[in-house]
Amino acid sequence: PCNAFELYSLYLGFIVAMADVSLRRKLFFGSVGVVMIYFFNALRVVALFLIQGRWPQVFDFMHKYLFQASAYLLIFGLWYGFLRKYGSHS
């Protein structure tokens, strides 16, 4: 299933595990990140549906490599923003 549960868990696990970060900041970045991951995943599923219909020969590559790499880059970018935007003590 392409529900992105693993992505939410991975992202939120890192946010929750950070020490010396205010609860307010964790809640803000946690909720914003989950919403961004949700919309990314929805777009990914639609794109995969279209790719399967038009270019089935590249579906496996897109699903297994390109879109997974994109999802992890999004998560790393969100983590980077969490760590860098206001410093770890805001």
C-alpha positions as CSV (number, residue, x, y, z in Angstrom):
1,P,0.0,0.0,0.0
2,C,1.1,3.5,-0.8
3,N,-0.2,5.2,2.3
4,A,3.2,6.7,3.3
5,F,2.8,5.5,6.9
6,E,6.5,4.7,7.0
7,L,7.4,8.2,5.8
8,Y,5.3,9.8,8.5
9,S,6.8,7.5,11.2
10,L,10.3,8.2,10.1
11,Y,9.8,12.0,9.9
12,L,7.9,12.2,13.2
13,G,10.3,9.9,15.0
14,F,13.2,12.2,14.3
15,I,11.2,15.3,15.4
16,V,10.1,13.7,18.6
17,A,13.6,12.3,19.4
18,M,15.2,15.7,19.3
19,A,16.2,17.0,22.7
20,D,16.3,20.7,23.7
21,V,13.6,21.7,21.2
22,S,10.4,23.3,22.4
23,L,7.2,21.3,22.2
24,R,5.6,24.1,20.2
25,R,8.3,23.9,17.6
26,K,8.0,20.1,17.4
27,L,4.2,20.4,17.0
28,F,4.6,23.0,14.3
29,F,7.2,21.3,12.2
30,G,5.6,17.9,12.9
31,S,2.2,19.0,11.6
32,V,3.6,21.0,8.6
33,G,5.9,18.1,7.6
34,V,3.1,15.5,7.8
35,V,0.8,17.7,5.6
36,M,3.7,18.2,3.1
37,I,4.4,14.5,3.0
38,Y,0.7,13.7,2.6
39,F,0.4,16.0,-0.4
40,F,3.6,14.8,-1.9
41,N,2.4,11.2,-1.6
42,A,-1.0,12.1,-3.1
43,L,0.8,13.6,-6.1
44,R,3.1,10.6,-6.3
45,V,0.2,8.2,-6.5
46,V,-1.5,10.2,-9.2
47,A,1.7,10.5,-11.2
48,L,2.3,6.7,-10.9
49,F,-1.3,6.1,-12.1
50,L,-0.6,8.3,-15.2
51,I,2.8,6.7,-15.8
52,Q,1.3,3.2,-15.6
53,G,-1.3,4.2,-18.3
54,R,1.1,6.0,-20.7
55,W,4.6,4.6,-20.1
56,P,4.2,1.2,-18.3
57,Q,7.8,0.3,-19.2
58,V,9.2,2.9,-16.8
59,F,6.7,2.4,-14.0
60,D,8.9,0.1,-11.9
61,F,11.8,2.5,-12.1
62,M,9.7,5.5,-11.2
63,H,8.0,3.7,-8.3
64,K,11.0,1.9,-6.9
65,Y,13.8,4.4,-7.3
66,L,12.8,7.9,-8.5
67,F,9.8,8.6,-6.3
68,Q,11.2,6.9,-3.2
69,A,14.4,9.0,-3.6
70,S,12.2,12.1,-4.0
71,A,10.3,11.2,-0.8
72,Y,13.4,10.8,1.2
73,L,14.9,14.0,-0.1
74,L,11.7,15.8,1.0
75,I,12.0,14.3,4.4
76,F,15.7,15.2,4.7
77,G,14.9,18.7,3.5
78,L,12.2,19.0,6.2
79,W,14.6,17.8,8.9
80,Y,17.2,20.2,7.7
81,G,14.7,23.1,8.0
82,F,13.7,21.9,11.4
83,L,17.3,21.9,12.6
84,R,18.5,25.0,10.8
85,K,15.6,27.5,10.6
86,Y,15.6,28.8,14.2
87,G,18.5,26.8,15.8
88,S,17.9,23.9,18.1
89,H,17.1,26.0,21.1
90,S,14.0,28.1,20.0
